[in-house]
Amino acid sequence: MTEQLVPIRIDLEVDGKFLKDAFCWNAAESDDHLEDFAVGLCKDLKLPNTFVALVVDSMRQQISEFRVVEEKAKARMLQEPERLEVIRIKLRCGTTSIEDNFVWDIFNRSQNDPETFASVLCQDLKLDETKMAPLVAHKIREEVFNKKKEHFLQIQETAGGSRSSKKSRGSLSSSYASAALRSSQAATNKEYQKLLVNKVGIERSVEDQSNFGTIVTHLTEEEAKALDDQDEKRAVQVRQEAVAKKIEEIQQSKRAKHKQQQQQLQQQQQQQQSLAHGGFSLQDINNRLQAYGMPAPVGSQQKHSQQYRKSFPSSAVAAHSLHEKGAAQASGRPVSSLPYSNAVLHNSSMLAIPPSHRGGGSLHP
């Protein structure tokens, strides 16, 4: 069985010291060996031990993502035996720069070997095979991996759009969904469309020959150094963006945690208020008042009383007063002179609901 090699790329900075490296790792290898590898790498490059944990974390993330994508690829190969994509490589080793475009089966049913391809390419172009071939092979694996991710993302987005269409316009046939996917792929990848048209041809057209030609450039030391400086500036910018993104994630996590704590505190306060009002929270009372067309209580009890005197419908107050007066006379007790709003404050069990509307029972458990 062919090894599944993960293209690993490390670009780290700690206390002004940098670690930039690219290599392949066997996906079947146990993650327990990552720390030993990181320790040996930092020792060889004479870097402090502070790099070890960062190297292990970076490698573990890339390996985990690779395994997930490969599992999707295995399932997709049953439906799509071959997936041809245009692979573009542009890299430099010392004073030699190479650019090339070629077609590759990203599902690799033909068992294409990037290392063998890179070795033959360097031999044909008379390049330093020991230095350039590993870089070319790594870049091919990296581009193939990125093409797989893009392909699965496109499938997911197309499937999501199909589900939305089903809800609004009824069911969408599988043949229509497949045609839409192929159309989208062809529109976004003209090179792939050309490939399908010219697949039976032995020779490429003049236009394709220029598009797929290999360009090798030999630079001077000054030109190579200028490009190194540009690459370093871009790398610093990427690292700064990564740090800023990490800081933003930490801040968002803190804000989410603070919001959760505030919600928990608010819930505790509501529970305490509920116990203070005979098992009903203020929100429950407000809801019940609104259900009977009565304004919700505001402010303190005094403000609450004043608000009710001003805003409560006079007809409701009069009806309640007559009801209380009749009940008092029938029972022989003195008639209360308290206004209705004060009665609510002094008798929370009423919940601001006239006795005639309470169905003869209290709202208290």
N, C-alpha and C positions, 0 to 999 in steps of 0.2 A: 504494500500500500504506500502511495506517495505521501511524503511528509507534508503537513500543512504548516507552512512557514509564515509567521506573522511579521510583516514589515514594521519594525520598531524605529521610532525617531525620537531622540532625546534632545531637548534644548532647554537647559536650566541655567539659572544664575543665582549664586548664593554669596553674599558678602564680596561682591566684585569679582568673583571667580566664575568661569563659564564651563559648561559641559555640553558639547554638541557632538552627537554621534548617531549613526544609522546602521542598523544590523537586523538580522532575521532571527526569530525565536520559534522553536518548535511548539505549536499549540498543544500538542499532546504531553508536553513536559509538565511536571507538577509545579504548581506555584510555590511550593516550599523551597525550590531552588533559586527563586528570584533574589532573595537576600544575599545568598552566597555569591551569586553572579555580580550583584551591585557592589558588594564589598571588594571583590577582586578587581572590578572595573575602576573603582575609585582609588584603589591601591596602585594600580598600574599607571593611572594618570596623575598620581600624587595629589589627589583632592581630599579635602577634609571629610570626616565621617558624616557631616551634616547632609551630604549629598545622597547618602545611602537610602534613607527613607523616601526621598523625593524620586529617586530612580525607580525604586520598587513600586511606588504608588503609580507613577507614569506607565511603567510596563504592565502592571496589573490591569489598569484601565484599558489600554490598547488591546491586550490579549482577550479580555472579557468581551469587548466590542467585536473583535474579530470572530470569536466563537459564535456569537449570536448571529452575525451575518452569514457565516458558513452554514449554520443550521437552516437558515432560510434558503440559501442557495441549493442545498441538497433537496429540499422539498420542491423548489421551483424547477429544478432540472427535469422532474417527472413531467411537467407541463411544457417546458421550453428547453428541448434538448440542446439547442445551440443559441448562443447570444453573442453576436459579433459586435464589437465596439472598436472605435478608433482610439488607440493609446498614443498619447503624446508625451515625449520625454524631452526635457531640456535641463542639462546639468553641466557642471564644469569640474574638472580635476586639474589643479595646478594651472598651467597655461593652455590647456586644451579644453575647448567647449564643444559640445555635441547637441544637435537638435534632430529629432526624428519622429515621424508619424507612421504607424503601422496598425494593421487590423489584428485583433486578438479575441479569441473565444473566452469570455470571462468565466463561463461555467466549466471550461477546461475539460470537455469530454475527450479531446484529442491528447490530453496529458502533455500539453506544451510545457516546456521547462524553461523558465526565465533565465536560469543560469547558463544553460546551453545556448540559448538564443543570444545572450549578451556576449558569451565567449566567441561565437561565430561572427557576430557583428564587429567586435574589436579586431578579430583577425582579418576580416574583409577590408576594414578601414585602416589597417596597420596602426592601431592604437595600442597603448600599454595595457595589455590584458589584465595584468595583476592588479592595477590600480583602477582602471575604468570599468572592467566587467562587473565587479561586485556592486558598483554604484548603479549601473544600468539595470542589473537584475533586481536590485532593491526598488528602484523607481518603477519598474514594470509591475512588481507585486503591489506597490502602493497605489498605482493608478488603477489596477484591476480591482482592488478592494474598494476604492472610491466609486468606481463605476457600478459595482454591485450595490453599494449603499444608495446611490442615486436611482438605480433601477427599482429597488424595493420601495423607496420613498415615492416614486412616481406611481407605482402600482397601488400603494396605500391611498394616495390622494385621489386617484381615479376611482377606486372602490368607494371612498367616502362620498365623492360626487355622485356616484351611481345610487348610493343609498338615499341621498337627499332628493334625487330626481324621482325615486320610487315613491317617496312620501307625497310629493307634490303632483306628480303626473301618472302615478300608477306604476306597475311593474315594468322593469327594463329588461329586455331579453339579453341572455348571455352573449349572443352573437353580436348584438349592437354594442355592448360594453367592450368586447374584444376589438371590434372595428374602431371604436373611439380611442382605445389605448394605442393601437397601431398607428392611427392617424396622428395622435399627439406625439408619439415617438418620432415619426417621420418628419413632423414639422419642426421639432426641436433639435433634430440631428440630421443635417443635410448630408453629411459624410456617410452616415449609415444608409441613407436612401440611395446614394450613389453606389455604395457597395452592393446593395441588392440588385441594382440594375446591371452592374458590370460583373456580377459574380461568375457568370459563365464564360467571361472573356479571359484569355490568357495574358494579353498585354493591356496595360492601363492606357487611358487616354493621355494626351499631352497635358491637360489640366491636372489630372490625377497624379501624373508623374512629378509635376512641380509641387503639388500639395504634399505628396508622400516622399519627397526626396530627403535624403540625409544630408545635413549640413555640419561640417566639421570646421572649426575655427581655431587657429593657433595664435595665441595672444602673446604680447610682449610682457615682460615682468611688470612694467608700469601699468599696463592695461589690466592685468590680472589683479594687481594690488588695488586699483580703483574699484574694480568689481567686488573685491573682498570687502572694501569699506562700505559699499552700497548694501551688500548682503548683511553686513553686521548692523547697519542702521535699521534695516527692515526687521532683523531678528530682535533688536532691542525694542522696537515698536510693538512687535507681536508679544514679547514678554510683558511689556507694560500694559498692554490691553488685557492680557490674561490675568495679571495681578489686579487690575481695576475690576475685571469681571468677578474675580474671587471675592474682593472686598464688597462689591455690591451684593453678591449672594449671601455673604455673612450678615450684612446690614439688613437685607430682606428677611433673613431667618430671625434676626433679633426683633425686628418689627412685628413679625408674625407671632413670635413668642410673647411679646409684650401685649399684643392685641388679645391673645388667648388668655393671658393672666387677667386683663381688664374684664373680659367677658366672664371669667370665673368669679371675680370679685363682685361684679354686678349681679350674677346669679345668687351669690351668697347674701348680698344685701336684700335682694328680692325675697329670698326665703325668710330672712329675719323680719322683713316688713309683713310678710304673710302671716307669720306667727303672731305678730303684734296686732293683727286685724282679724283674729279669730280663725285663722286658717285660710283667709283670702288675701291675696296680694293686692297692692294698690292697682295694678293693671287689671286684675279681675274685677275690682270694684268699678274702675273706670269703664270697662267694657259693659258691665251690667247697667251702669247709669246711662251710657250711650244707647243701649238696646231699648231703653224706655224713653228715649228722646230727651234725656236730662243732661245738662252740661257736666263735664267731669270736674272733680275737685281740683283746686289749684292752691299752691302755697301752703301756709300754716293753717291751723284750725280757725284762727280769727279771720284771716284773709278768705279762707274757705267759706266761712259763715257769711261774710259780707258779699262775696261773689254770688252766693246762692240767693241772698235777699234781692240782689239787683237783677240777676239773670234768670232766675227760675220763673216759669210761667205763672202769672197770678191765678189763672183758673185752676192749675194743679194745686197751688197752695191753698186756695179757697176750698177746693174739694177735699183736700186732706184735713184741713182744719175742721170742716163740718163733720167729717168722719170721726175724727178724734173727739170732737165735742159730743157727738151722739153716743159714742162708746163710753165716754166718761160719765155722762148723765145716766146711762143705763146701768153702769156698775156702781154708781154712787160715789166715784172718786172725783176730786177736783179737776177742773178743766185746766190743762197745761197752757200756759201763756207763751211757751217757747215757740218761736217761729220754726217753720218746717226745716230750714237748713240747720238750725241748732239741734233739732231733734235727731237729725242724721248724725251729727257729731257726737251726741251723747248716747246714741244707741246704734252702734255699728252693725248690729244684727239686722237692722232694717235695710241696709244696703241701698238707701235712698229709693226704695220701692214702696209705694203706698200699700197698706195692708190688703186693700181690695185686689191688688195685683199679685200678691205673693202666694196665692193658692192655698192660704190657710196654714202654710208651713214656714219654718225658718230656714234660711239658707245656710245656717251653721250646721256642721255635721253633728 
